[in-house]
Amino acid sequence: MSGLIDEHADSPGLHPIHRHARLLAGAVALLSIGIFLVAVPFARIALPQVPAFIPVYESSVILNDLVTAVLLFGQCVIARSRALGALASGYLYTSVIALLHMLSFPGLFSPTGLLHAGPQSTAWIYMFWHAGFPVFVMTYALLKDRKQDRMTGYTVGAKRLALIVGGVLCLALGMVVFATAGEWLLPEIIKNNHYTPTMRWVAGAVWGLCLLALVVLYRQRSRSTIDLWLMVVLCVWICDIALSAVFNGGRYDLGFYLGRFYGMAAGSFVLLLLLVENTLLHSRLAAALDELKRLATTDPLTGVANRRAFDAALSAHWRRGAYDRATLSLLMIDIDFFKRFNDSHGHVEGDRCLVSVAECLAQTVRRGSDLVARYGGEEFVVLMPETDAAAAAHVAQRMCDAVAALAIPNAGSSHMPYVTISVGVASQVVETGAQMTDLTKAADHALYLAKAAGRGRVEEAGLVA
């Protein structure tokens, strides 16, 4: 169907009803009722008998309802919802009994139909079919607003699903057996392809079940997209039953054919809506996955790459560089006297300082392949593939000058009245057997030399052997 329930908004159609969905559903319902009102006076007009129409109609219903049932069972497993399980069972029931109805229809596969059907069997199977679905819909509606709807503590596994499917199959088969082997127990509702007066009462009862299901759905405390479209489906089913079993005269008249078209339309547009919403759900999941990947590789405070992203990039460039003995450069950066900055200005200003320095470093690099990352605390690293030591040192000096140009006051600094950075530069030709840790150790040692030499400067480790 088009949606699920409000408690499980991670599934298609579980969201509250949007205005456009309400307008579309209302338009479909009004159009169906309008065509029904126009067709009612002509429902008894006899038309040519086209037995081939029945398998076309039944096949459409069987496939649509079966696919809808599969999709709903999938959502039942995800949301662990008893209500969705009931609704999925309803669609499975209609799919199975529609197949058995087609096999028993006289004149298709044998003059009297298969399954040892009698003259009343097919008509009664149709009644059991159209009476069963609203019962499942009412079960769904009554379950969805209960706190016990969500099955907590266990998952809906294959064994449980097999039991549900088996129960639905047994119910559908039981109804068909009753309509065939127990036909003599049922009153006569069709004779020579024309309905008897008893049919009006039987069809009226089925009609009443659909109306009751519609009322139960309408009176729910909270309605979602699926509830809205289920109400549309029930409206269409009411038109279907009225045209093909109440206001017409029998088989192969205008009401008979038009009612079947209503049945095909009900399953078709609901299934289409469910598929569209599943597509939208997958697009939202893909966007959420991209966002999760971004969050997993981004430092939440500064917005630059985090340590995990740096480690992954270093490994990737190292493997790639081993093929052509490329030079890989690394800058190790530390904010000078940052602890004193925090002590003097507070941690809020300390966070602002980190953000400003990170943005400055990111703006200073000019190649898309260079990576600026927060290494930890007040330390940053810059990974520069295919960059020699001289070029890396030039970038490092630009970074020092750019941070100093920010002129962020630092009363705790003993050599400058504003925030500065110290940078250690190391470069290494990537060769088979070389260790990545040699590069990071060399850059860290160069950073130590920059601090020992007075801070606010760049020191090079040169080309690591």
C-alpha positions, 0 to 999 in steps of 0.5 A, spaced: 500 500 500 501 507 499 504 507 506 504 505 513 503 507 520 505 514 524 509 510 529 514 507 524 516 514 520 522 510 517 517 506 513 514 508 506 507 512 508 508 512 515 508 519 515 502 524 516 498 526 510 500 531 506 496 536 503 497 534 496 496 527 498 489 528 501 487 532 494 490 526 490 486 521 494 480 525 494 480 526 486 481 519 485 475 517 490 470 523 487 472 520 480 470 513 482 464 515 485 462 520 479 463 514 474 459 510 478 453 514 479 453 515 471 454 508 470 449 505 475 442 506 470 446 502 464 449 497 469 444 492 466 445 493 459 447 486 456 454 486 452 458 480 448 460 475 452 468 475 452 471 470 457 478 472 455 477 478 459 476 474 466 483 471 466 486 478 464 482 481 469 484 476 474 491 476 473 492 483 474 489 483 480 493 477 482 500 480 481 498 487 483 496 484 490 501 479 491 507 484 490 503 489 494 503 483 500 510 482 499 512 489 500 507 490 506 510 483 509 517 487 508 515 493 512 512 488 517 518 485 518 522 492 518 517 496 523 515 489 527 508 491 526 502 487 527 497 491 523 502 491 517 502 484 518 494 484 518 494 488 512 499 484 508 495 478 510 489 481 507 492 482 500 495 475 500 488 473 501 485 477 495 491 474 491 490 467 492 482 467 492 482 471 486 487 465 483 482 460 485 476 464 483 479 464 476 480 457 476 473 455 478 470 460 473 465 457 468 467 457 461 475 458 462 479 452 463 472 447 462 465 448 461 463 448 468 470 450 471 475 447 475 476 445 482 469 441 482 466 447 482 458 447 481 454 453 478 454 457 485 461 456 486 464 462 483 459 467 485 460 465 492 468 465 492 467 472 489 463 474 495 468 471 500 473 474 496 470 481 497 468 480 504 475 478 506 479 484 504 475 489 509 475 484 515 483 484 514 483 492 513 478 493 520 483 488 523 489 493 521 485 499 523 484 496 530 491 494 531 495 500 529 492 504 534 494 499 540 500 500 544 501 493 543 502 493 535 509 494 535 512 487 536 518 488 541 523 483 544 523 479 538 524 479 530 519 477 525 523 471 522 522 466 516 518 461 521 513 466 523 512 469 516 511 462 514 506 461 519 502 467 517 502 465 510 500 458 511 494 461 515 492 465 510 493 460 504 489 455 509 483 460 510 483 462 502 483 454 501 478 453 506 473 458 503 474 455 496 472 448 499 466 451 502 464 454 496 465 448 492 464 442 496 459 445 501 456 449 495 449 445 497 449 448 504 449 455 500 443 459 497 442 460 490 445 467 488 446 466 480 442 462 475 444 461 468 449 467 468 443 472 472 443 473 479 437 471 483 434 476 489 438 472 494 444 475 491 442 482 493 442 480 500 449 477 500 452 483 496 449 488 500 452 484 506 459 484 503 457 492 501 456 493 508 462 490 510 466 495 506 462 501 509 464 498 516 471 498 514 471 505 511 468 508 517 473 504 522 478 507 518 475 514 518 475 514 526 482 512 527 485 517 532 491 518 527 491 517 520 497 516 515 498 516 508 496 508 508 490 509 511 488 515 506 489 510 500 485 504 504 479 509 504 480 510 497 480 503 495 474 501 499 470 506 496 473 503 489 471 496 492 464 499 494 463 501 487 466 495 484 461 490 488 455 495 487 456 495 479 458 487 479 453 484 484 448 489 486 445 494 480 447 489 474 443 483 472 448 478 471 455 476 468 457 480 462 453 486 462 456 493 463 456 493 470 459 486 470 465 489 466 465 496 469 466 493 476 472 489 474 475 495 471 474 498 478 477 492 481 483 492 477 484 500 478 484 499 486 490 494 486 494 498 480 494 505 483 495 503 490 501 498 488 504 504 484 504 509 490 507 504 494 513 503 489 514 510 488 514 511 496 519 506 496 523 509 491 523 516 495 525 512 501 531 509 498 533 516 496 532 519 503 536 513 506 542 514 500 542 521 502 542 519 510 548 514 508 552 520 505 551 524 511 553 519 516 559 518 512 561 525 512 560 525 519 564 519 520 570 523 517 569 530 519 571 533 525 565 536 529 568 542 531 572 545 526 569 542 520 575 539 517 577 532 516 578 528 522 583 523 525 580 517 521 579 520 515 587 522 515 589 515 517 585 512 511 587 518 506 595 516 508 594 509 507 590 510 500 596 515 498 601 510 500 599 504 496 598 509 490 604 512 491 608 505 491 607 504 484 610 510 481 615 512 487 611 518 488 613 523 493 608 524 499 609 530 504 606 531 511 605 537 515 605 537 522 602 543 525 601 545 533 597 552 535 603 555 540 601 556 547 594 553 546 593 551 553 595 558 556 590 561 551 584 556 554 587 558 561 586 566 559 580 566 555 576 560 556 574 554 553 569 557 548 574 562 545 579 556 545 574 553 540 573 559 536 580 559 536 581 552 533 575 553 528 578 560 525 585 556 525 582 550 521 578 555 516 585 558 515 589 552 514 583 549 509 583 556 505 591 556 504 591 549 501 590 550 493 589 543 491 583 538 491 588 532 493 591 536 499 587 534 506 587 538 512 585 534 518 585 535 525 590 530 528 587 531 536 587 537 541 590 543 538 594 539 533 593 539 525 596 535 519 596 537 512 597 531 507 600 533 500 601 527 495 606 528 489 609 534 493 616 535 494 619 538 501 621 545 498 613 546 495 611 543 502 615 548 506 613 553 502 605 552 503 607 551 511 610 558 511 604 561 507 600 557 513 604 560 518 603 567 515 596 566 514 594 564 521 599 570 524 595 575 520 588 573 523 591 577 529 587 573 534 590 575 541 593 570 546 595 573 552 598 567 554 604 567 549 611 569 551 613 570 544 608 573 540 601 577 543 597 573 538 596 566 536 601 563 532 603 556 529 609 551 529 609 547 523 614 540 522 615 538 514 617 531 512 617 528 505 618 521 503 619 517 496 614 512 497 617 505 496 615 498 497 617 496 504 617 503 506 613 504 513 608 510 513 610 511 521 617 513 518 613 519 515 609 521 521 615 520 526 619 525 521 614 530 521 613 530 528 620 531 530 620 537 525 615 540 529 619 539 536 624 542 532 620 548 530 618 549 538 625 548 540 627 554 536 622 559 538 615 557 535 611 560 530 616 558 525 617 552 520 622 546 520 624 541 515 625 534 516 628 534 509 627 527 505 626 521 509 630 515 507 
